[in-house]
Each structure stands twice: as structure tokens, then as C-alpha cells.
């Protein structure tokens, strides 16, 4: 796999230096920016493959940077946030971020997120026109509307099927409750989020009953769900 060019947008020089040293030690190509304005401009002129973006920037909110970048590019954005407040992560994900890391994070965690993003990029470059989705023992035949788990057909309700397809189409990406309910029900009331929890619980039970070792869907408490690429 080619090493991607990573743009690091972080105003705190100690964190920026730590990330830079980690990327360098792992032979990644990278560029850095210390403000939101500089980050957005580097994103436009250097076309990075992945953006690591701090949310708390001196000149503008990181969420604004995401909105600007999303105006012209689908570059994966991993948000780095010191804030433990879920609303910031949710705002970033809803604005188009792909994943998040909460400070303090370990170097291993950072590298794991970058590798997961690289795998997702490689996958989406190959699979965009495919009518069959496969992940571990899970197979979705979109044309037939059938789902198989370890070769056995799974019987899903229409809402469970819609949820599974939405997660599969965004495999590797954290989807917020709001994003999911808007796509499945077309609305986002508190009742929809309560229903989502129930449907997700039954879907997970069906997916994980056959082989409890494999966990296809991760819960991000207070934020949303992600299908893991196995
Ligand atoms: Ca900061």
C-alpha cells in the first residue's frame, strides 16, 4: 500500500510535533498547519490523502474547516479533539468528518486510525460499482436484496436491511444517530433515536448470534454506530 500524504492541522506545537515524529518514524509523508485558515489552504493546494484535524483552533472552529473542505473534496478527515463533549464530535461527524480521536491518545491508536482509513480508501476505490458487498462472513446482494452470514441467509426486517446497507455503504466510518435516522426514517426526533437503538440491538443480535467472535457493528455511546471492516 502506498504511503499517503497526511495533512496535520493542529495549533498546539507539542501535539503537532508528537504527531509529526510518529508519522516520520512510520515513513508517512506529511505536511502541517498551525491554524484553520492555513489548514484549509493546504488542503486545497496540496491535495492530501488524509487530514488529521484538531477541532479547537485559534482562528476558526475545526467544524468550519470540515465544511470548507467538504465544499470541494471527499478527503477522509480524522478529527482530533481534546473536548470530551460528544456534541463537538457529533457536529464534526455531521459536517463530514470520517472518524475521531479524543486527546490524550496513544501513538498506536493514531496509527491504527490511519491504517483503517487507508484500508477504507483502498476498498472504496475498488468497490464503488459492485452490486455485492462482502465483509468477513457477511455478504449483501443488493440486486437480490438478500443478506448472507457465513453462507446462511439472514432474515431481516426491511428497516434492519436498510440500516445494514447504510452501515455497509459507509463501512469504517462512524455514522451519527442523526445521519442514520435521517437516512432511514427521513427525520430525527428523539423517538427515532430510541427506535434506532431497538432496531440496532436486534440487527446486532442477528449478526452476532452465529459467531460471537466477530463484531460487525461498533456502538459509539452518545454518538452513533460504525460497521467495522473485518
Ligand atoms: Ca487546539
Boltz pocket constraint, residues with backbone or C-beta under 6 A from the ligand:
constraints:
  - pocket:
      binder: B
      contacts: [[A, 10], [A, 11], [A, 12], [A, 54], [A, 55], [A, 56], [A, 57], [A, 58]]
      max_distance: 6.0
